[in-house]
Structure formats: C-alpha cells, structure tokens
Amino acid sequence: MYSESLFALLLAVSAIAVAAQPPSASIKRPKITGISHLAVYTSDASAADHFYRELLGAAKLTDPENPQGVRYAFSNVQFVEVLPLPTGGGINRLDHIAFNTDDAEGLRKYLVAKAWKTPAKVTRWTDGSRWFTVHDAEGNEVQFVQPPRQSKAIDAPNVISHRIIHVGVLMHRSAVEDKFYRDVLGFRPYWYGGMKEGRVDWISLQTPDGHDWIEYMLEATHSSDDPGSGLPPNMTQNFLGVLNHMALGVASVPDAYNVLETGRRLEGRNSGRPTKVGLDGKYEFNMYDPDGVRVELMNFKPTEKPCCSPYTGEHPAE
C-alpha cells in the first residue's frame, strides 16, 4: 500500500514538472526574413506623394490597413505607408516599423510563449496578408507581416531602388531593447559605430533569417537614467526625422544619384549636396520627405573599411 501511494505521488510530481516546463521550450520561432515597411505621418499628402512617387519612383497603392493612408511600394513585399497626421500629433512622424515573417500566427504564439504582451489574434488584410502589432521594450510599435502567398509585381519603372535594407529608430538604452530584438526574436549583430571615438551612436542588428537590419539610433543627449520612453526635451522635428528613417539599398549610390540628378528629381532640401562615404564604409546620400523623415540611399556593400567595428554578417543584395 505504501509503495503504491509513493508511486502515485511520483507520477503526480512528474506530471506537475512537465506542466511547469516553459511553453516556449516546445515552440519554434517562425522566420523573420526582413523589413516589411515603415509607416510615417504626413502633414501634406500631395507633397508626400510627389516625394515618394515621383522622386523615389515608388508605386502608389491603396492601403488595406487604413483607408486614409497610401502605400508607396518598392517591391511586392516592401513599402512605405503614409498616413495623415493626427490632430495634435506633435513632432514625431513615425507611426511604426514592420518586419516580414513566413508565419504571423506562429510568431504571435511564439511571443505569447515568451510572455511578451501580444494580441489575441492576427488580423487579415484584404490583400490576403496577415499581421499583428506589439511594442518593443521601450514602447515603439512593431508589426509583423506575413505577405500573401501570391502577389503581383509592382508597376514602378522609375523606382530608384527595389530594396529597403534597414530602418532606424530613436532608442535610449540598447541593453533594454536587446531584451526584445536579440533575446526574444534572435536578431544578430551586424555593425556598430559612433560619431566620436569611444562612443556608440548606432547599433545595427540583422533580422534572424535575412540581411535587412534595424538600427538603434541612440540619442546621446538623453539621460541614461530615464526609464526609456518619450522624447528628449530638446528634440526637434528635423532631428527626430534624421533618427527615425529608412535606407534604400543600391549597388552604387553615385550611379543612383546621377539618375536622380539628370532626371531633375532632386529639388529643394534634397538638391545641391554630394554623395559621401559614411563611417560604416558605404556610399550614402540622404534625402528628406516633406515632413523631414530621412530616406537614405546606401550601397549594399562597403567600399572602404568601416570605423569602430568590423561587419559580423553578410551584406544585403538586390
């Protein structure tokens, strides 16, 4: 009788132990393959249309997420979403960033298993894609999008680039953000650097299953004692637009610049400036939409040795 009771007790303890195993132990993370889009606000829809459609050459599409918005597509899986500026919207023109995944529902369940605050279900757009939204460790809105299985090629014969290779976001503390991007999602180090020796201003992490990356734009004037949300008190709309940005990859920035220049597509703030090699060793040329959001043309590969740190991942390609 004693041995049977002991055996039953051991079975119960074993069952409890199995049930107590973290649910994430048996759930594999679906692939996160690259950048999906950047969503920004505009105070002048006509001027934004001129910039994204005529200057950059992106294809203008309806926005299945927001009827008041517009998509400007660089490929069938990458675009900029332009939304009307809300009343009292302040200086921030960034709404959210988004990454592509091969399984939105699977990724949602994976984040649930990792105890990350996650919606109860995915949403389906009219184009057949699936998506859901979460917030990173500092409160930035992040979407994960599963593109439709079959999508039409975009009609954009004058597009300057077919690839968004990175998005940059103002962040305050890299160790805090790493808990989401590196520890939970598995983003991989690519490069880091700074304007001055010994200081880190930019940290680039590639998507787990691709070569696009997110760039932590670390704001040096922000107090390190801040819990990690909100804007520095001295932040301006122009400077915030430099930090919250996206980059379009090209084989040669000088060649792409010549296409824009000879086609008379550069004007105002975007004209009269030369291309240059950045501290990361890659050619670049910065442009700005009418509300100051920076769009960076960037070479896929470096032409010079980068400052600060070596590259630790493969470079993107078209």
Secondary structure, 3 states (H helix, E strand, C coil): CHHHHHHHHHHHHHHHHHHCCCHHHHCCCCCEEEEEEEEEEECCHHHHHHHHHHHCCCEEEECCCCCCCEEEECCCCCEEEEEECCCCCCCCCEEEEEEEECCHHHHHHHHHHCCCCCCCCCEECCCCCEEEEEECCCCCEEEEEECCCCCCCCCCCCCCCCEEEEEEEEECCHHHHHHHHHHHCCCEEEEEECCCCCCCCEEEEECCCCCCEEEEEECCCCCCCCCCCCCCCCCCHHHHHHHCEEEEEECCHHHHHHHHHHCCCCCHHHCCCCCEECCCCCEEEEEECCCCCEEEEEECCCCCCCCCCCCCCCCCCC
